[in-house]
Amino acid sequence: AVVSTQSGHYGRGENEELRKQNTILTSRQESIIRNLRAETKVKMELFSALGDARRQAEELNHKLEQRCRENDMLKQRVAEAMAVSSFPTSSFSVPTTTTAADTFYSANGF
């Protein structure tokens, strides 16, 4: 017995078609859920990798800054060493004064 569709009831053929559509929609929904889960997993892995990369970049920046400070200190030490070694040796000698005895000795051939 087929019931009239105008009263809100469906016949067997229509029920079967609705079940098929329901099955198709349920399958699509499950597929979408699987895809969303896989996408979420990929995003989490990407954010984790991004965090690792940021930490590595911060460590490298810290090491670079430390090396720059060490380089600046070495430059300063080299500059100081060069400044000390560039003084002429005559500036460290004791000035000589001529005494009366020196004049007497050189005048008399001593």
C-alpha positions as CSV (number, residue, x, y, z in Angstrom):
1,A,0.0,0.0,0.0
2,V,1.4,3.3,-1.1
3,V,0.5,6.3,1.1
4,S,-0.2,9.6,-0.5
5,T,2.7,12.1,-0.4
6,Q,0.3,15.0,0.1
7,S,-0.4,13.8,3.6
8,G,3.4,13.9,4.5
9,H,4.0,10.2,4.2
10,Y,6.3,8.6,1.6
11,G,6.0,5.5,-0.5
12,R,8.5,2.6,-0.5
13,G,10.4,3.9,-3.5
14,E,10.6,7.4,-2.0
15,N,11.8,5.9,1.4
16,E,14.5,3.9,-0.4
17,E,15.7,7.0,-2.2
18,L,15.8,9.0,1.0
19,R,17.9,6.2,2.7
20,K,20.3,6.3,-0.3
21,Q,20.7,10.0,0.0
22,N,21.1,9.7,3.8
23,T,23.8,7.1,3.3
24,I,25.6,9.3,0.7
25,L,25.4,12.4,3.0
26,T,26.6,10.4,6.0
27,S,29.5,9.1,3.9
28,R,30.4,12.6,2.8
29,Q,30.1,13.8,6.4
30,E,32.5,11.1,7.6
31,S,34.9,11.9,4.8
32,I,34.8,15.6,5.7
33,I,35.5,14.8,9.3
34,R,38.5,12.6,8.4
35,N,39.8,15.3,6.1
36,L,39.4,18.0,8.9
37,R,41.2,15.7,11.4
38,A,44.1,15.2,8.9
39,E,44.2,18.9,8.2
40,T,44.3,19.7,11.9
41,K,47.1,17.2,12.5
42,V,49.1,18.8,9.6
43,K,48.5,22.3,11.1
44,M,49.6,21.2,14.5
45,E,52.8,19.7,13.1
46,L,53.5,22.9,11.1
47,F,53.0,25.0,14.2
48,S,55.3,22.7,16.2
49,A,57.9,23.0,13.4
50,L,57.5,26.8,13.4
51,G,58.0,26.9,17.2
52,D,61.2,24.8,16.8
53,A,62.4,27.1,14.0
54,R,61.8,30.2,16.1
55,R,63.7,28.7,19.1
56,Q,66.6,27.8,16.8
57,A,66.6,31.4,15.3
58,E,66.6,32.9,18.8
59,E,69.5,30.7,19.8
60,L,71.5,31.6,16.7
61,N,70.8,35.3,17.2
62,H,72.0,35.0,20.8
63,K,75.2,33.2,19.6
64,L,75.7,35.9,16.9
65,E,75.3,38.7,19.4
66,Q,77.7,37.0,21.8
67,R,80.3,36.5,18.9
68,C,79.9,40.2,17.9
69,R,80.6,41.3,21.5
70,E,83.6,39.0,21.6
71,N,84.8,40.4,18.2
72,D,84.4,44.0,19.5
73,M,86.5,43.1,22.6
74,L,89.2,41.5,20.5
75,K,89.3,44.5,18.2
76,Q,89.6,46.8,21.2
77,R,92.5,44.7,22.6
78,V,94.3,44.7,19.2
79,A,93.9,48.4,18.9
80,E,95.3,48.9,22.4
81,A,98.2,46.6,21.7
82,M,99.0,48.4,18.5
83,A,98.8,51.7,20.2
84,V,101.3,50.6,22.8
85,S,103.7,49.1,20.3
86,S,103.6,52.1,17.9
87,F,105.3,54.4,20.3
88,P,108.8,55.3,19.0
89,T,111.6,53.8,21.1
90,S,113.2,57.2,21.5
91,S,110.2,58.4,23.5
92,F,111.2,55.9,26.2
93,S,114.9,56.8,26.4
94,V,116.1,59.1,29.2
95,P,117.1,62.5,27.8
96,T,120.8,63.2,28.0
97,T,122.2,66.3,29.5
98,T,125.7,67.6,28.8
99,T,127.7,68.2,32.0
100,A,130.8,70.3,32.4
101,A,132.8,67.1,32.9
102,D,131.5,65.7,29.5
103,T,132.6,68.9,27.8
104,F,136.0,68.9,29.5
105,Y,136.6,65.2,28.6
106,S,135.6,65.6,24.9
107,A,137.5,68.9,24.6
108,N,140.7,67.3,26.0
109,G,140.4,64.2,23.9
110,F,139.4,61.8,26.6
